[in-house]
Each structure stands twice: as structure tokens, then as C-alpha cells.
Amino acid sequence: MSSPALHSGPRRPADISAAFSSLSSPNQKYVFPHSFAQLKRKIWKDGLLQSWKEVLEELEVTAVRIAERGDSMIPRVTMESIRNGLSAEELSNIRTAGCVVVKGVLPKEALLTWKQDIRDYVAAHPGQVKGARFPSLISNLITYTEHRAGFPTGNVQVFELYNTVSQIRARTHPNVLETHRALLALWHDRSGDVSLDTPISYFDRLRIRIPGDSKFALGPHVDGGSVERWEDPEYRSCFNKILEGGSAWKEYDAYDAAPRAHAKQDLHEASSQCSIFRPWQGWTAMSSTGPGEGTLRVFPSLSIATAYWMLRPFFKPRDPSSTSLKWEDWNELDLDGPAFAGTGLGVGQEFSDATHPHLRLAQTMVSMPHVEPGDQVYWHCDMIHAVEGYHGGKGDASVMYIPAVPLTLENAQYLRDQRNNFLAGLPAPDFPAGPGESTFVGRATAEDVYPGGLGAMGLEKFGVEGNESKLFAEANRILAVA
Ligand SMILES: [Fe+2]
């Protein structure tokens, strides 16, 4: 097992616009070193031409299906079904879609109370709580939420808060950890380097989006790095079947954890990008919110979309002015240009009609169905997702970002740093540095962690001492460092 150092120090302060290429310089294409053309040629196999043809045909069929079925493509399960064990059909549906809504994970009343507690906490620290700066990806127009402190007078939608009692209670609640175990079990690991039944906590922000907001809008993108998926050999190996040629792409397994455990997702000092293996991104609803009310949108058919955008950099249209999406008009090889569509160095992977027209995003990005406080939404780490540009509802659209993350050695290193930051009231390591909540009255402490969640927070050893697995023993050694 290797254990590369993930974090040598705090992240540089930055806002999320730095993470998306077209936002920082909407009219300027990324300049890639020429070595990236060599990388393309190194990866290229003649059999990929056939793969590309098959993927384009399958993607066209999928797009029609999504347009017809809409949000019925998004599986829904209940906390009760999680507890009783998901059926084979439910598991299959979740794997295929790459996302799921879990109803009733936490009591509705608890979430409403926790949301009010967050509001009270913000109000008790006037001028001290920052709002995350998010740019709008729509039409490449750069707009930002105001970086103004306070609630509710400032136009803050996403708060730079990581250590509220509400977040800690939600992250470590027994039902949440049980849901994480169930969803991580959809993955498999042959390496022994990933403990899929050991969920750990990954601190993230929270959002309280007010009606009428059109500032917090994120266009279609995938997190977890961008060009690194081709550039890093370990990360690239996750997609071996897609890059093998012929019809091998059909055997692509999006739920193989082994190559992901050591993949390097950040080779270019990206800001505001998750640096660890996070199989399921997720959020917990703190409001009653439905389509049109500023919610999440996804492309609800994971593997075909992934196959498409992993193959896309190797091809270009024969006539750039043509709108044809036919394979015969799109089968010119692009092995001399170093660019990877929608990516850059140190930025996220983005999608638009200009860069990825075959996704037919206008008809394939589907909004999450109605959720109630206490429901959760999860989506695969390679899933194309976005946030509705406009919140047209009447109430707030509010979530806590809580992903499902397993224990690995690399993740244990991050957990150690995150735990130490938590105890000091600082932002989590992947997020903009600064004093955070270190001087705040009423921030969470270890006392607020549910007893069953101490391990997930890095506050308790994994396994039975003297009889741990090799992974647990090494993780415990890592976590012992203060
Ligand atoms: Fe995202």
C-alpha cells in the first residue's frame, strides 16, 4: 500500500472560479503544453474509432430515453429499504443512473431545527461568516454571489461554514452512516486498500439559497480533477475499458474502487476541488425543494456519458461550422492538438454544447425530484451535474453537502488533517484557508459527535486493537499524529 502525502499545508485561499477554466477566461482557450498531444498519442489505439462510433450511437438512444422519461430516470429508495437491504433491482437502477434519492434518512423536524440553529449561529457572528464565491457557468457569463458577510441581509447562498453543530450532528448520525455503508457497498475493491464498510466524514459547506436567486448557478461539470483522468496513469486506469478500443467500453465498470484509491486527482494545484477518493458526492436537504427551485441537475445515465467524454478529446468534427452530430462527420482524429475538451490545468471538467454537443444537455440534464428536509441525494464522482440557474420557488432551497467516503490510507491522511482543523475550528483542508470559525462561540466540538460517528471523524481508532486489518492498523498509525 502506498501512502503519498496529500497535504503538505493548508490550501491557498481561492474562490471557485479558479476551478473552472471557461470562467476565469471565458474567451480564452487553455493553452496546454505540447506534451499533452504526446499523451493523446500514447493513449490512442486504432480500435477507439470503432468505440467512438458505438458510443455516439448509444448516446443518441440514451438522450432520447432521458428526454422521454425525465426524472423517473432518477432512482428513489427509502431509509427503510436501506435498513432492510436494497433489492437487486434497486441496486441495478442506482448503478445505471449513477445517482439516487434516499427518502427519510433523517427526521424532518431535526433538519428544520438544525437549519434554524445555523441561522442563529450566523446571526450571532455578524460580519464574520463569509459566503463562498460561485461563478455562473451559464453562457459563460461570469457572475458571482456577493462576498458579503452576514445573514440574511447579504446575498450569501453558500456559507463558508464547516464546523456548525448541525453539520456535525448530520454527518455522524447513525442513519447517515448506515446509508453511506449501503451506498459504498455498490462499489467493490479487490486491492484491500479500500474499506467500503468504513465510511469517514468529509467536511464541506452548506447552502441556504433564497427564492429569486440566479447568482448561484453552476453549469454541467464533473468534480475530482479534469485532465488528470487521462494524465495520471493510476487515474487513467479507472477507464481502461473505455480506452481499450472496439466494444470493450461496454465492459466499463464505474464502481471498481481499487484503481481509484491511489489516483491523483490534482496534479496542477487546483483550488476548491476535492482531493480525495469520494465515490458519492451528496447532500442532505434542509428544505422542501423541487424542480425549478434551484436544485441539482444530473445526466442520469452514468457509464455512457463517461465513455463519451473520456473519448471526446481524441476526435474533432470534419467541418467545425457544421451542426451535424453524425459519426461520419465527427470521426477526424485530433491527435496533434494538445487540448482536452472542457478541461484545463488545475481546473474542473466542464461540459457545454460547444465542447460536448452529443450530450444534448438541453434535453438530458434532469432536475432532482421533490425532496423534503431529511432526504438525501447522492451522485457518482464521475457524474455530470449542475445547479439550476434560477431559484423560482417560494421558500429557501437548502442543503448540507455530505458525501459518502470510505477509508483508504490517502483518505486517512486527509481525515487526520480535517480532524485537526475541526478541533481548532478551521476550514477543512480542501477549502479556502483562514481563521474560519476558530473564534466562534457555539461551534461544534467532539462532544457533539454521535458516539457511533467518532471513528468516521478520526476521533477513535478503527477496528479492535491488536487484531486490526492491515489497512486499519496503518490508518490508525496515520491518525495518531496530532
Ligand atoms: Fe460539483
Boltz pocket constraint, residues with backbone or C-beta under 6 A from the ligand:
constraints:
  - pocket:
      binder: B
      contacts: [[A, 221], [A, 222], [A, 223], [A, 385]]
      max_distance: 6.0
